Amino acid sequence: MVYSISMDNLNLPTRRNLLLAKQRLALARKGYDLLDKKRQVLVSELATIQEQAGHIWNQLCEALDIAYAAVHATHAHIGPKLISISQDMPKDATVMIHFRGVMGVELPHMEIIKTKKDKHAIPYSLSQTTVSLDETVQAWSKAQQLIVTQAAIENTIHKLCLHIKKTKKRANALGNITIPMYEARINYIQERLEERERDELARLKLVKHHSATRGLSPSQPPLV
């Protein structure tokens, strides 16, 4: 790809602009390396999370199958009482969200927190129920925790994919636009400076030769 050089102040063939362009090129290359490293780390993290997501999904499906089977078994034992008991079960749950940073990306981890009161409280009568109801409550409690975990994993995967896409886009902008632009600017300024030096050297040689032919010292100006 060929980049045209516009004649603005930064493209003027001066040593100051050459030094400035080299500094910005070094900064752009460093930024590209950091973005590429960030992308690699995020891709590796995404692969790990996706592997965990597969295991959690299998556990969730298994837990839901057990929970629904427990509901059917409990309904067979206590009948319509199951509906009234389910209405008395606590509806609110405290979800604690923790974040961990990976290359500047905040990834969530969620879990259901139960107080000591919630852990030991039984919202139904033990004398009017069976063991199958206890198994149902435990099964749905486990399924509920896996649902929250699965939600956190899906959110993490979404955030990682989004940041990987943004990081790749920024790295491509540096690698395909910014870095080649500064390389072209440096080459242009260097060529102009070298050409100016050659012209100046040729002019000095011409003045020296002209002075020598007239018997003048190189430092003495020629007579007009």
Contacts in CASP RR format, 6 or more apart in sequence:
PFRMAT RR
TARGET T0000
AUTHOR 0000-0000-0000
METHOD contacts of the structure
MODEL  1
MVYSISMDNLNLPTRRNLLLAKQRLALARKGYDLLDKKRQVLVSELATIQ
EQAGHIWNQLCEALDIAYAAVHATHAHIGPKLISISQDMPKDATVMIHFR
GVMGVELPHMEIIKTKKDKHAIPYSLSQTTVSLDETVQAWSKAQQLIVTQ
AAIENTIHKLCLHIKKTKKRANALGNITIPMYEARINYIQERLEERERDE
LARLKLVKHHSATRGLSPSQPPLV
1 176 0 8 1.000
1 180 0 8 1.000
3 180 0 8 1.000
3 181 0 8 1.000
3 184 0 8 1.000
5 11 0 8 1.000
5 184 0 8 1.000
5 185 0 8 1.000
5 188 0 8 1.000
9 17 0 8 1.000
10 17 0 8 1.000
10 20 0 8 1.000
10 21 0 8 1.000
10 185 0 8 1.000
11 17 0 8 1.000
11 185 0 8 1.000
11 188 0 8 1.000
11 189 0 8 1.000
12 189 0 8 1.000
13 188 0 8 1.000
13 189 0 8 1.000
13 192 0 8 1.000
13 193 0 8 1.000
13 196 0 8 1.000
14 189 0 8 1.000
15 193 0 8 1.000
17 185 0 8 1.000
17 189 0 8 1.000
18 186 0 8 1.000
18 189 0 8 1.000
18 190 0 8 1.000
18 193 0 8 1.000
21 182 0 8 1.000
21 185 0 8 1.000
21 186 0 8 1.000
21 189 0 8 1.000
22 186 0 8 1.000
24 182 0 8 1.000
25 179 0 8 1.000
25 182 0 8 1.000
25 183 0 8 1.000
25 186 0 8 1.000
28 174 0 8 1.000
28 175 0 8 1.000
28 178 0 8 1.000
28 179 0 8 1.000
28 182 0 8 1.000
29 179 0 8 1.000
31 174 0 8 1.000
32 171 0 8 1.000
32 174 0 8 1.000
32 175 0 8 1.000
32 179 0 8 1.000
35 167 0 8 1.000
35 170 0 8 1.000
35 171 0 8 1.000
35 174 0 8 1.000
36 171 0 8 1.000
38 103 0 8 1.000
38 167 0 8 1.000
39 164 0 8 1.000
39 167 0 8 1.000
39 168 0 8 1.000
39 171 0 8 1.000
41 102 0 8 1.000
41 103 0 8 1.000
42 102 0 8 1.000
42 103 0 8 1.000
42 105 0 8 1.000
42 160 0 8 1.000
42 163 0 8 1.000
42 164 0 8 1.000
42 167 0 8 1.000
43 164 0 8 1.000
45 102 0 8 1.000
45 107 0 8 1.000
45 160 0 8 1.000
46 157 0 8 1.000
46 160 0 8 1.000
46 161 0 8 1.000
46 164 0 8 1.000
49 153 0 8 1.000
49 156 0 8 1.000
49 157 0 8 1.000
49 160 0 8 1.000
50 157 0 8 1.000
52 153 0 8 1.000
53 150 0 8 1.000
53 153 0 8 1.000
53 154 0 8 1.000
53 157 0 8 1.000
56 146 0 8 1.000
56 149 0 8 1.000
56 150 0 8 1.000
56 153 0 8 1.000
57 150 0 8 1.000
59 146 0 8 1.000
60 143 0 8 1.000
60 146 0 8 1.000
60 147 0 8 1.000
60 149 0 8 1.000
60 150 0 8 1.000
63 139 0 8 1.000
63 142 0 8 1.000
63 143 0 8 1.000
63 146 0 8 1.000
64 143 0 8 1.000
66 139 0 8 1.000
66 143 0 8 1.000
67 136 0 8 1.000
67 139 0 8 1.000
67 140 0 8 1.000
67 142 0 8 1.000
67 143 0 8 1.000
70 132 0 8 1.000
70 135 0 8 1.000
70 136 0 8 1.000
70 139 0 8 1.000
70 140 0 8 1.000
71 82 0 8 1.000
71 136 0 8 1.000
73 132 0 8 1.000
73 135 0 8 1.000
73 136 0 8 1.000
74 82 0 8 1.000
74 130 0 8 1.000
74 132 0 8 1.000
74 133 0 8 1.000
74 135 0 8 1.000
74 136 0 8 1.000
75 82 0 8 1.000
77 130 0 8 1.000
77 132 0 8 1.000
77 133 0 8 1.000
78 85 0 8 1.000
78 128 0 8 1.000
78 129 0 8 1.000
78 130 0 8 1.000
78 132 0 8 1.000
78 133 0 8 1.000
81 128 0 8 1.000
81 129 0 8 1.000
82 133 0 8 1.000
85 123 0 8 1.000
85 124 0 8 1.000
85 129 0 8 1.000
85 133 0 8 1.000
88 123 0 8 1.000
88 124 0 8 1.000
89 123 0 8 1.000
89 124 0 8 1.000
89 137 0 8 1.000
90 118 0 8 1.000
90 121 0 8 1.000
90 123 0 8 1.000
93 112 0 8 1.000
93 114 0 8 1.000
93 144 0 8 1.000
94 112 0 8 1.000
94 113 0 8 1.000
94 114 0 8 1.000
94 115 0 8 1.000
95 110 0 8 1.000
95 111 0 8 1.000
95 112 0 8 1.000
95 113 0 8 1.000
95 148 0 8 1.000
96 110 0 8 1.000
96 111 0 8 1.000
96 112 0 8 1.000
96 113 0 8 1.000
97 108 0 8 1.000
97 109 0 8 1.000
97 110 0 8 1.000
97 152 0 8 1.000
98 108 0 8 1.000
98 109 0 8 1.000
98 110 0 8 1.000
98 111 0 8 1.000
99 106 0 8 1.000
99 107 0 8 1.000
99 108 0 8 1.000
99 109 0 8 1.000
100 106 0 8 1.000
100 107 0 8 1.000
100 109 0 8 1.000
101 107 0 8 1.000
105 159 0 8 1.000
105 160 0 8 1.000
105 163 0 8 1.000
106 159 0 8 1.000
107 156 0 8 1.000
107 159 0 8 1.000
107 160 0 8 1.000
108 152 0 8 1.000
108 155 0 8 1.000
108 156 0 8 1.000
109 152 0 8 1.000
110 148 0 8 1.000
110 149 0 8 1.000
110 151 0 8 1.000
110 152 0 8 1.000
111 145 0 8 1.000
111 148 0 8 1.000
111 149 0 8 1.000
112 144 0 8 1.000
112 145 0 8 1.000
112 148 0 8 1.000
124 133 0 8 1.000
207 218 0 8 1.000
207 222 0 8 1.000
208 218 0 8 1.000
210 222 0 8 1.000
211 217 0 8 1.000
211 218 0 8 1.000
211 220 0 8 1.000
211 222 0 8 1.000
212 218 0 8 1.000
214 222 0 8 1.000
214 223 0 8 1.000
216 222 0 8 1.000
216 223 0 8 1.000
END
